[in-house]
Every structure is written in structure tokens, then in C-alpha cells.
């Protein structure tokens, strides 16, 4: 049973890879337990989304998985192949003197430190959010399980303060106030809107806490391009034969190499930071939120948030505070994932679109994987859900890259 002690034990796990798997499992369990105890037959909590965000983050935290994934994607990219061909053509003189061709593996090896740095930031963010939001969600879950009819603002506030040992942050108190309204609501539409408001406030708290790690992860690669070029030049020099060892230091053709490395970093960031794997789909966060099951962007309960007629002006204002699309969900992709407002606009539309998608409630791991986890072993792959259906925009890779 996941309780406050379990959250503390998991947060204390030093192995970031193993800890991430536990965090993913906890989020899934809390979402399932709250839904069951509160009688939610449609709506998912923030934990339902956090399950798959954490699972996706695991691909980055497991550093050993990432290079193979990136090699496959880069080698399938015409732009990348053309860039390598152009760079190698410009370096034909030093190649004639014995210098090796630059290949995808060389590019990623040059970026190894930047990739590791980004992975460390993702792992840190995964822990920070869990350590802060895990205890109040456990307390709220246990409160609903004891007596859902006794859940109100005062009982929730007392439970959260007891769980954290101090007054809870104002925005989290607001989020759980909305969760309490969702539990008390009899009307499905009112419940859905209260749940959306709760999820939006919870995820805005999460994203603010992640801001430093996200910005650092995204920036670290660009700052490391010069170091990557130096590392690649030295590696090529060592692998060269004869007089090419002297010529390579002139960096002949390295302007094109720079372009290749920057493109590779952009692809790495897309895989690590700008995609979200959910059951049946890989969402590309630079594109619009795609339609959900049945071809609708928003479920019927969340199709209208405000008038005319005014449905729930409070819930509508919570959503509108972050939505840049005026409620349409169009042109919502976040081009700059380090920008909190761009990121949040995509996220709130994703939450509105998928809040009632039953696939979010799927178990992230098999029984056999959970048995390994409980025995203190790292479960074997796959640790991401398969791509049963495509919900990405044009240009997304068609193959399931796994991990």
C-alpha cells in the first residue's frame, strides 16, 4: 500500500532510474485509488497525467537507452544525413590524408556530457515534484477512502497540513479545494469542470517547480556546442593516420559540423523534453494537441467552460488563465518549451482534451515487472507504453522506438 512512509522511502532512493520507476507506479496507484474511492467513472486526476509524464521522463533518466533511440531517429532523418554528407564533403582534403568520416555516433559521442547533464536535470525534477506533491496526494487519497462524504475544504486542509507538517502552499491548497468540489459534485459536468480546474492548478505548481531544471536542460546543450566540437575534433585527430593528425586541428569543414551537432541537439531535446508517451500515442508538444478518442478535441463534459450561458465562471477562469488559444485548442504547440506560458498553454489543453480518456488509467507496468520492482530489482523493458495508435502530427517517426 502506498502511504506517506512509502513516499518518503521512494524519494530517498539514490538510484534515479529505479526511483523513477517507483514514482511512475505511485502516481498510477494514487490516480486509481482516488477514482475508485470517489466514484469517478470518467475523470482522471493530475496523477493520471503525471504517471505518463514520469514514464516518459524515465527514457531520459535511463541514459543508456537514449543514444540508441537518437541514432535510429537521426539516421532516418534526411536533413541529418544530408548534413553529414555535406560536412564530410567539405573535409575531403583531411579525409584523403587519413581522417575518418564523421558519423552519427561521433556526433552523439561529442554531445555525451550535454546529454548526461540534461538527464540529470530531468531526474532531479522528477524527484522534486514527487517529494512535494506525493505526500498531499496520499493524504487526500486516504481521506477520500475513509469517507468521501466527509470531504470538504476544512477536512482537506487539515489532512494536508498533517501530511506536510506545515501549511501547504497556497496554490496547492487551491488545487485540493477544487478536488474536494469534484468529490462532492453530483452532476458529471460540474465534477469534470472542478477536476479540470484542480488539475490545471496542480500542474501549474508542478511546472513552476520544474522551470529551473527544464531551462537548464534545454540550454545546456547549446552552451556545450563549442566543447562538443573540441571533443569531436580531438577524437577525429586521434583516429586519423599520418599527416592528417596535423591537419585536423584546422577544423576544416567544422561550420557544417557545427550545424550537424546543433541539429542533433534539437532532435535530442525533442525526444527528451518535447514528446510525451501515453498509452497508444506519442504526443509532440510543439504541435497542437491532437483530437482524442472519437475524433473530438474535448469531451462533451468539457466542451464548454464558459457562456453563453456561463457554466462555471470560476473553473473557466482557471483554465483561461493559461490558455493562449481562446478556448479553441488551435495553434497551441509550444515552440519554446523553456517558456512557462507556452508550455502551460499546451498542457492545459492536453488536460482538457484527455481528462476523460480511459487509457490514462492503464497500468504502466506488468505484474512481472512489479514483482521485480518490489524485490528491489530494476524491471526489464519495455518501460514505456506501446504505440497502438498514432496521435501525432505530420512528420512524426512511424516506428515504435520502444526503450
N, C-alpha and C positions, 0 to 999 in steps of 0.2 A: 504494500500500500504506500502510495506517495503521500508523505506528510512533511511537516516542517523540518524534522530531523533529516529526512531523506534529501530534501533540497539542500540543506547545509552540507551533507556528506558529498553530494554530487558536485556542488560548487567548489569543494576542496580538492577534487581530483586534479592532480597535476598534469596528467596526460591530456592535452587539449583534444586529441582525436577521440579518445574514449569518453571524455566528458561531454563532447558534442553529441555523441550518440545517446547518452543518458538524457541530456537536455531535450533532445528531439522526442524521446519516448515520454518524458514527463509532460511536455506540452500536449501531446496526443491524449494521454490519460486524463489530464485535467479538463480538456475540452469535452471528452466523452462523459466524464462523471458529472460535470455541471449540466450538460444537456439532458442526461438521464434523470438527475435529481430534480431539475426544474421543469421537466416535461417539455423541453424544446424539441419539437419534431421537425423543425425547419432550419433554425438559425444556429450559426456557429459563433463561438466567442473568439476573441483575439488569439487565444491559444490554438484554435484550429488553423489559423493562418501561420502562427509562429512555428507550428510543427514543421511545415514545409519550408519556411524561411531558414530554420535551423538545419534541416536536412540538406538544403542547397548549400548553405554555408559550409557544411561538412566537406563538400567536394574541394573547397579551397583550403580548409584546415588540414585535410589529408594531403599534404604537399606531394606525396609520392604519386598521387593519381593525376595531378594536374598536367604535368608535362606531356604525357601520352595523349591526353584529351586535346591539348593545344596543337600538338604535332599533327594529329588527324585533321583538325579543323583548318589549320594553316595550309597543309599540303593540298587540301581540297579547294583552297581559295585561289582563283586565277590572279587576283591582284597580288597576292603574296608570291606566287610562282613567277609572275612577270617581274616583280621587284627583285627577286633573287637572280633571275636571268640577266636583268639589266646591270645589277651590281657586279656580277661575275664577268659580264662582257667588258665593263669598264676596267676591270682588273686583269685583263688578258695578258698584259705585259708581265706582271708579277706571277701570274699563273704559269706563263711559259717558262719562268725561272724556277718553277717548282712549288709555287704556293698552291695549297688545296682550294677547291671550290668551297664557297660558303653555302651551307645547307641549313634547313630549318632547325635542326638540332643545335647547330652552332649559335644561331640567333637566340634560342631559348636558354642555352647554357650561359650566354652572356648576360641574360636577364635573371639568372637564378637567384641572386641576392635580392633583387627587387620583388620577385615572386614570393620569396620566403618572407620578406618584410610585410607584404600585403597579406599573406596568410596569417601572420602573427597578429596583425590588426583585426582581421576578421574573427580569429579565435578569441581575442580579448573582448571584442564587442559582444560576441555570443555569451560569454561569461557574465559581463557586466549587466546585460539585460536580464539574464536568468536570475542572478543573485538579487536583483532589485524587484522584479515582477513575480518571481516564483513564489515567495512567501505570501504576499497578499492574495494571489490566486488560489493557493492552497487553503488559506483561511476562509476565503469566500466560498470555495467548493465545499468545505466541511460544514459551514453554516447552512448552506442550501440543503445539504444532505441530512442535517439534523431536523430541520423543519422549514421547508420552503415558504410556508405561510407566515413565518415569523420574521422573514427578511424585510427589513426596511432601512431607511437611512441611518437610524441610531444603532441598530444591531450590527449593520455592516461596518460602521465607523469604529465601534468598539472592538469587533473582531480583527479589523485590520491593524488597529493600534496595538492590540495584544500581540499580533503576529510579528510586527516590525519593532516593537519595543519603543516606539516614538510616534508622534503624529505623522501621518502619511503625507506625502507631497500633495499639494492642492489639486493638481490635475489628475492624479491617480484617485483621489477621493471623489472627484467629479466623475471619473470613469466608472467607479464601482457604484456610485449613486445611480447612474444610468443602468448598470447591470441589475441593480435592485428593482428599478422600474420595469425592466424587461421580465424579471421573475414574477412580479406582481400583476403584469398585464394579462388580461383575459382575451383581448382582441388580437388576432395574429398580426395585423398590420401595425398596431401600436407596439407590440412586442418587437417586431422587426425593426421599426424605426428607433426604438430605445436601444436595441442591441447595436445597431449601426452607430449611433452616437457614442455608445460606450466603447466600441471598437476603435472608432476614429480618435477619441481622446487617449485611449491606451496606446495606440500605435504612434500618435504624435509624441507622447512621452518617450516611447522606445526610440524613435528616430532622433529625437534631440540628444538622447544619451549616446546614440551611435555616431553622432555627427563628427566628432573628432577622429574616431577610428576610420570612418568612411573617407573623410577628406584626406587623411594621411595615407591610406591605402591607394587612393586614386592618384595622389600627387607623387608618391614615392617612385613610381616607375619613370615618370617624365624626368624627375630630378636625377635618376640613375642612368639616363641615356649616355651621358659622356663617360661615366665609369664603365658602362657596358661596352661601349666602343673600345675603350682602352683594353678591357679584358679580352675582347674578341681579337683585337689586333695582336696582342701578346700571344694568345693561343695559336693564331694562324702563323705567327712568326716561328713559334716553337715547332710547329708541324711542317714547316717548309723545309726544302732541301737546298743546299748550296747557297749561291749568292742571293737568292730570294730572301734569305733571312735579313739581309741588309736593306733590301728594297721595301719590304713591307712596312717599315716604320714610317714611310712617307704617307701612309693611309691613302694610297691610290684607290679611287672609286668609293671612298668611305662616305661621301654625301649620299650616294644611293643606299649604302649600307645603313646609314642613319634612318632613312625613310623606311627601310625594311624593319628595323628594330622598333621604331615608333609605331608602325602598323601592328607588329606582333604584340606590343604592349596594349594597344587599343583592343585587340582581339582577346588578350588575357583578361583585361578589365571587363569586357562584355561577358565572358564566361564566368568570371568570379563575382562580379558586382551587379551586372545588368541583366541577369536572367534569373528566373525563379522556376524551379521544377515543382510541379504539383502533379497529383495523380492524372496521368493521361496527357500531360502537356508540359511544354517548356515555354514560359511566357518571356517575351523580350521587352524589357522595361523601357526601351527607347521608342517603342511603338505604342499605338493605342491599346487599351485593354480590349481584347477580342470578345465577341459575343460568347455567352455561356451556353450551357445545355439548352437545347431547343431553339438556338439562334437568337435569343434575346440578350441584350446587354445587361439589363437589370431585371430581377424577378418582380412579379406583379406587386408583391407587398412593398417593394421599394421603388416602384416605377415613378411615383410622385412623392416628393418630400415636402413640397410647399405649393400654395394655391396657384390659381383659384380652384377649389376652395383651399384654405390653409389647413393642412393635415396635422402637422405638429411643428409649429414655428421654431420651437427650441431645438428639436432634432435636426431640422432643416438648416438652421444657422450653424450648428456644429459642423455639418458636412460642408456647407458653403464657405466656411472659414478657410478651408484648404483647397477646395475645388477651383481650378482655373478654367473649367470648360462651361461654366454657367449651367451645369446640370446635364450636359449632353454626352459627356464622356469622349467627345471627339477631339483629335489633335492633342492627346494627353500624354504622349510619351515623354519621358524625362531625358532630355539630351545631355544634361549635366547632372549626373547622379550625386555629385557633391553638394548641389544646391538643395537645401532642405525643402523649399516650397515646390520646386519642380518634382522632387521625389514624392512628397506627400500628396500632391495632386494626383499622381498616378496611383499611389497606394489607396487613397480613399475611394477612387473609382473602382479599383480592383476589389476592395472590401465590399462595396455596394453591389458589384456585379456577382461576386461569388459567395456571399454570406449564406445563401441557401443551397449551395452546391454540395450535394451529399458526399461527393467523392473526397471532400476535405476531411471527412470523418474516417477515412480508411486508415487502417493500422500501418504505421511506417515500416514495421519490421515483422518478420515471420516469427512463429513460435520457436523455431530452431535458433534463430538469431537472438531472440530474447533469452533463451536458455544460456547461450554463450555469454551474453551481457551480464546476466545475474551471477554467473560463475566467475566474473571478473575478466573475461576474455573479450577481445575485440571481435564482433560478429563479422562473418565473411560477407563479401559483396553478393548481390547489389545492395547499396545503401541509399539509392535514390529510386523513386517510383518509375516504372517503365512508361514509355510514351505510347499509350494505346491509341490516342487520337491527337491530331495536330491542332493547336490553337495559336500558332504563331503567324506573323505576317510574312510577306514575300521575302525570299532570300534566306530564310532560316535553314540550317542544315537538316536534311531529311533523315539521316541515320540517328538511331539512339546511341549516344556516346557512352551511356552507362556510367560507370565508376562504382 
